[in-house]
């Protein structure tokens, strides 16, 4: 009902001033505490957008998305060569063939592990699948987790109206780290309370022409609206702690459906 009401009130814009972002409440019911929270699943880098990359004939948008992921890894202090290897390995995990990219990994690389297993060769169904990708350590997975996601589509549309200050490294990476993390954090901090009206309004604030340096693909990879959300319902008492997570998609008929 909350997601439906927000769409009715503001069909073209999703921001943290809306009901879904203010519903993080705690209800005491007898000896049980019930907590509900909704998060925007487009305030992140969609790993499945890397599935579009064709090493033999990549288009500009596919190359840009790969560069964003490499920049994101570099922002987490991963060196350039390892970042490029990890990007290629994730792309090999997602693509449908068994031919490894120059720096990637396919069947024989995973079969050499202990225990051996095979890459999915399909889009990720859940973010936790990233942990199975060769080269993604537990430490790196924990660092990436607040910044990436696995949506059931290949597009990249990061909502600049719902990014939070700790996600400034993602905004910096979208500008291929030409925009510093500090500047990205300041932009998020100074965001209008109701959010930016359009991507163009946001890009006009970027200092030093960083949008032109990053290329026109960045405007195609940002959004001020979201269709994917995740809710977390937590129930606690002295004996147990239970949590239910549901993923929602706001369809074109304005209904929020569980996916």
N, C-alpha and C positions, 0 to 999 in steps of 0.2 A: 504493500500500500504506500509505503514511503517513497519507493522508487517511482511508482506510477504518479504520485502527486507531484514529485519534482519534475517529471517529464511534462506533465500538464502545465505546470507553472512556468517552466523554462525549457521548451523543446529544443532549442538551439545551443544551450550552454549548460555545462555541468561545473559546479564550483563547490568549494568547501563551506560556503555559506548556506547550502541547502540542507534540508531535513536529514538526508542520509548521513551527512558528515557530523551532525549534532546529536545523533541518537546513541552515543556511547554511554549508556546509563546502567546503573546498578539498582536492581529491585530486590529488596529483602522480602522473602516470602517464608514466614515462620522461621525455620532454622536453615533455610536454603538461600543462597545469594545467586541471583540470575543476572548475567551481564550480556548485553547485546551490542554488537559493533558491525558497521558496514564499511568496507574499503573499496576504493575505485581500483579496478584491475587494469586500467589504462594509464596509471601513473607509474609506468615501468617500461622496460625494453622488452618487446615481444620476441622471444628467442625463435619462434617459428617463422618470423619474417626472414630469417637467414636461409630458409629453404629455397628462396627464389634465386640463390646464387648459382650461376652456371660458370664454372671456372674457365671453360673454353670460349664462352661468349657472354660475359656478364654485362648487363646494362648498367647505366649510371646509378639508378636507384639501388640495385642490388649491391654494387660496389660501395655505395654510401653506407648502407646498413652494416656491411662487414666492417667498414672503417669506424662506425660508431661503436660496435662491440669491441673492436681492438682498442679504441680510445677509452672505453669504459674500463677495460682490464688494465690499461696503462695507468689510469687514474687510481687504481687499487694497487699500484706499485708492482705490476707485472711487467717484466722487461719486454721490449718490442718483439723479439723473435718468439718468445713463449706465447705472447698475446696473439700473434699471427697464427701460430700452430694451433692454439686453442680454438680460434675462430674457424679455421679450416676443419678441425676435428668435429666441432659442433655441426658444421654444414654437412660433413660426411655422415654424421649420425642421422640427420634429417632427410637427406636425399634418398631416392629410391634405388640407386644403383650400388654396386659393390666395388666401384673403381675409386681408390683413394686419391684425394687431391695431393698436390706436391708436398704440403706440410700436414696433411690430414691423416686419418686412420680409418681403416675398414676391417672386414672380417678377420683377416689373418692377424691384425694387431690385437684384437680382442680375444681371439682364440689362444693367443700366447700368454694371456693373463692367468692368474690362479686365484679363484676358479675361472675357467674360460666362459665366455658368453658372446653373443652377437649384437652388433648395433641394431637399433630399431628400424632404421631406414624408412622412417615415417615421422610426421610431426609429433612433438612431445604432447602427451596427454596431461601431464602434471609437472610442475616445476621441479619436484624431487628427482625426476628422471635425469636432470642435468648432472646429478652426482655420479651417475653411471658412465658419463662420457669420459673417455681416457684423458687423463691429465688434470681433471677437476678434483682438487683435493678438498677435504672437509673444511679446511680454513678458507679456501677461496670460495667454496659454495656458500658459507655463512656470510662472507663479505658481499657476494653478488645477490643474495636472496632478497634484500629490500629493494633492489634496483631492477630486477628482471622478472619475467613472467612467461607463461606458456599459454597463449590464447588459441582458441580453435579456428584460427585463420592466419593467413600469411602477411597481412598488412601490418604496418607500423604507424600508430597514431597516438603518440604520447600526449596526454592531457596536461597542458601547462597550467591549468587552473586548479589542479588537485595535487601537484607535486608539493612535498613538504621539504623543509630546509635540509634534513639529513639526506635527501635525494639530489642535492645540488651536483654531486659528481655525474649523475645521469644527464642533467641539463647541460653541463659542461661537455660531456661526451657527444651529445647531439650536435654541438658546434665543433666537434673533432678536437676538443681541448684547447681551441683558440680562445674561447671564452673561459676565463679562469673559474675555478670552483668558488672562489671568494665572490667574484662578480655574479655568478649564477645564484649563489645563496642570497646576495643582496636583492637580486631581481625577484626571487621568491618572497623574500621578506617584505618588499615594497609592493607586492601584487595588490590590486584593488580588492577590497573585501568581498565584492560580488564576482571577482574574476575578470579577466580580460574578455572583451566582447568578440574579438577575432584574433586569429594568428597574426594577421598583418599589424594589428595594434601592438601586439607583443614585440614583433620583430622590429618595429620602429624604435623601440627602446634600446636595442642592442648597440653598445658603443663600438666605435671604430670600424664599422662595416663588417662585423664578423659574419653576418648572414651571407654576404656576397662571397667571402672567403670560403665558407663551408659549402657553398653551392646552392642552387635552387632546390635541390632534393630535400633540404631541411624543412621548407614550408609544406612539403607533401607528407612530412613525417610527424608533424605536430597537429594538435587538435585543441579545441576548447569544449568539446563535448565527449561523453563516454556512454558506451552501451554495455560494458562488462563490469560486474561488481561481485564481491564476495562478502558473505555475512558470516559472522562467528557468534555462536550462542554458547555461553559458558555457564555451567551450573556447578556450584561449589557448596559443600558442607564440611563438617569436621571429618567425615569418613571418606569422602570421595571427591573427585574433580572430573567432570564430564564436559566434552565440547563437541558441538555439531557445526560443521562448515558446509555452506551451500553456495554454489556459484550461480549467479543470475545473469541473464542476457535480456536487455530491453529491446524487444522486437519492433518492427516497423508499425505494428498495430497498437503500439504503446503499452503492450503488456510486458511485465517482467516475468520471464519463465526460468525455471531451474534447468540448468544444462548439465 
